[in-house]
Amino acid sequence: MSVRSVFLETAALVPGVVDAVAPEWDRPSALDGWSVGGLAAHFARGIGTVAGYVREAPPAGGTAVDAAGYFLHFDLADPTLREGVLRRGIAAGDTGPDSVVAKATEDLATVTEAIDRSAPDRQLAVFGGVVMGLDEYLRTRLVELVVHLDDLETSVGRELAVMPGRAVDEALGVLVTMAERTHGPRPLIRALARRERAGSIAVL
């Protein structure tokens, strides 16, 4: 199964997940500063950002990065970056669950059509002036969808959806690559195989 098919299968779960957390929309989530609604709206943006970028003309040039390189391009500890993400999530969440579900459903239709029409080597100009292939960008969105589903399920204390196994594999592959590039191979080996010498290999 292609990354594009995996992404579309995974993205199809988003409207249902958002609808499922609607009764707890205004409660604090498991992430500091986020409400459940704001987090759910941010989760749904994993579709919306793709919809926006695939509608734009391909970039004229630039050196493309892979999915891990996209995340590592940014200082993820930068408070300004984090505040911007939080602000956009809260603003989207403030529109209410019905609006977020409707937009996610509309974005899913747009993305499905656009991906079906995209060439195998389709390039995107994405956030932060980064250039990357469509498939690599979809891998970044799978990371977001997999990680934030866990955040939402932790927030509400129940399972909301079952992620396709390939989606989890893709997300883990990107995260492991990020961990190795950030910390080097030895801390990664120790974290996975030697708990007595394990340290943190977190990257997000």
Secondary structure, 3 states (H helix, E strand, C coil): CCHHHHHHHHHCCHHHHHHHCHHHCCCECCCCCCEHHHHHHHHHHHHHHHHHHHHCCCCCCCCECCHHHHHHCCCCCCHHHHHHHHHHHHHHHCCCHHHHHHHHHHHHHHHHHHHHHCCCCCEEEEHHHEEEEHHHHHHHHHHHHHHHHHHHHHHHCCCCCCCCHHHHHHHHHHHHHHHHHHHCHHHHHHHHHCHHHCCCCCCC
